[in-house]
């Protein structure tokens, strides 16, 4: 599988994933990041899907994300292939596909499915699912050091599960920043990871945002009500 290689010179990073068209959550996260000296933002995929602000989120990504890969919802929308989706995800995906501008659809189409970064000798891989299958869900209890070996990296960044974790080993770290736009760990707040790769420091932060506004917009767009209701409960 093709992996895009970036050689970068930044130090403190924000790591995001699974924004899923939730602009208010993304905006709140960006406000939180003002408290830190962030040199760059890495996104592990799924800019769109579920929530009703797909164009706004893609426009933001184009302007502000230094590295962004494509998630399974992004691919499904681009290729009009929702065979692996449940009913609610498919409805939201088709709604998103109808509303994305041609320019934003092209942006999603051109994204890589994964990336490899080199930072001051630290090698970092970014995948949405697993290094061996971008649609595979990697949960914390499944993680061991062998995952670092697929790309021979020091840091492996994953998304897809919407559940944050950080697991450090002798030879590296595997982390998932959780979901900005639709957390599923019982905490409704947006999730983001701050990483200092040079110092090997990683921390997950949770950020409150205006869920009511998103739920109201979901209703106004006649998307399934469950998509708004679940945001209040983090599932």
N, C-alpha and C positions, 0 to 999 in steps of 0.2 A: 504493500500500500504506500502511495506517495506521501512523504512527509515534508512539509515546507520548513526550511532551515532559516532561522533568524539569528544574527549575531548582534547583541544589544549591549548597551553600556549603562543601563539604569541600575538602581540599587533597591529601593523600596517599591514594592508592587502591591496593587490591589488585585485580588483574584475574584472574579465573578462567574456565575453560571446561571443558566435557566431563568432568564429574565422574563421570557414568555409574554412579551407585549404589555408588561405592567410598568407604564411610565411613572406613575406616582411612587412606586417602590424604588425604581431606579433613581429618580430625582432625590429621594430621601437618602439613599445610599451615597450619592455623590456629595450631598451636604455633609454627611458624616465624614467622608474622606478628606474634607477640608481641614480636619483636625490633625491630619498626618502630612508628612512631606512625601507625597506620592510622586514617583517618577514615571510610572506607567500603569496601564490597566490591561490585564489579560482576561479574556472571556472564553470559557470552555463550552460555548455553544447554546443553542436554543434561544435565539433572540425573540422568536415569535411563537405563536400558539397560545391557546387558552384565553388570553386577555386582550382587551379591545384597543390597544394602542400600537399596532405593529409598525406602522410607518414612522411614528415618532421615535420608537426605540431603535429602529434600523438607522434612522438619520443620526441619532446620538452616537451609535456605534461607529458610524463612518467618520465622525468628527473626532471622537475621543478615545477609542480603543486602539492601543498600539498593536495588540495581537488578538485576533478573534477567529475561532474556528466555527464550523457548522455543526449543529446538533441534529438529532433525528427529526424534530419538528420542522426545522429549517429545510432539510432535504425533502421531507414529505410535501411541503408547500411548493417548493421549486418544481418537483417532478410529478406533482398531483398523484401521489401514491400514498394512500392512507390505509393500506391493507392490514397493517399491524396495530392500528389505533382502535381504542374503544370508541363508542358512539359519540360521547361528548367531545373527545379530542378531535375526532374526524369532523364534526360539525364546526368546531372552532377553526380547524385547519382550513376547511373549504371557505369559510367566511374570510379568513386571513388572505387566502390566495386571491379572492375576488377584489380585495381592497388594497393590496400592496401596489404601489406605483411600479411601472416598468423598471425604473432606475433602482428601486430598492429590491425588486425581485432579482435583478441582475447582480446586485451586490451579494445577495445570499448565494446565488448560483456560483459565483466566483470564489467563495470562501473555501478553504481547504478543510478536509474532515479531521485533520490533526495538525500539530506543529511541533517542531523541536527548536528550543531556544538555547543559546550559549551565552552565559553571563559570567564574566570574570572567571572562567574555568568551570563554572557550575552548569551542568547540562540538564535541561528541563524539557519534559515532554508534556504536551497538552492533548488530552483525548476527551471526547464527550462521554463515551461509554467505557470500554476497556481497550487496552492496547491491541488486543487480538480480535476485538469485535466492537465496533462503535455503537451497536445497539444493545450490548450486554450491560446489565445493571451490576455494578460492583459496590456491595455494601461493606461497611466497616469490618464486620466479622469474617469477611472473605479475604481480607487484605493480608498479604505477606510480602516478604522481600523479593519474591520471584517476579512480581509485577514490574519491578524496576529494571529487570533484565531484558524485557522485550525491546526497549529502545536504548538500553545501556545508559541509563540516566541517573542523576543524583536526586532529582525531584520529578514526581509524576503527579500531574494535576488532572483530576477527573470531574465529571458532572453527572447529569442524567438521573440520579436517584433523588435529588432535591433534599438530601440529608447530609449535613456537614460532618466532617471528621478530619482529624490529623493523626497520622500514625508514623512515628519516627523510628527508624532502624539504624543499625550501625553504618550501613552503606547508603542511606538516603531517607527520603520521606515520601509518603503517598498521602495526598490530601484531596478533599472535596470541599469547596467553599459553601456548599448548600445552594439554595435557590433564592435569587432576588425576588422573583415574581410569583412563586407558588410553593412555599416551604411545605414539607411533608413530615416533619419530625415533631408535630404537636405544638410548635411555636410559630405563631402567625407572622412574626416580624421578619423582614428581609434579612438575608444572611450574606456576609461578605468576609473574605479572608484577607488579612494584611500579612505580607511576607517580606522578610529581609533575607534574601537568599544567601548573601555573603556571610551574615552572622548566624544563619540557620535558625531564625526566629519566625514563628508562625502563630497567628492568633485569629480566631473567629469572632466577629462582632455581629450583633443583632441590632436592627434599626427599625423603629416604629415608622409607619407611614399611614396615609389616609386610605384605609381599606374601603370605607363606605363609598368614596368617590369611584373606585374601580368597580365595586359591585353595582352601583347605580348605572354606570356606563354599560356594563355587561347586560343589564336589564333593558336599557334603551336600545341596544343593538340586537335585541331578541336572541341573544346567545343563551345556552342552557343555564338556568338559575343556579344549578349546583356549582358552577364555576365561580360564581360570586360567593356563595355560601361557604364553600370550603376555605376561602381565604381568611375568614374570621377565626378559623380553628387550626390552621396549619396542617391540613391533611390532603 
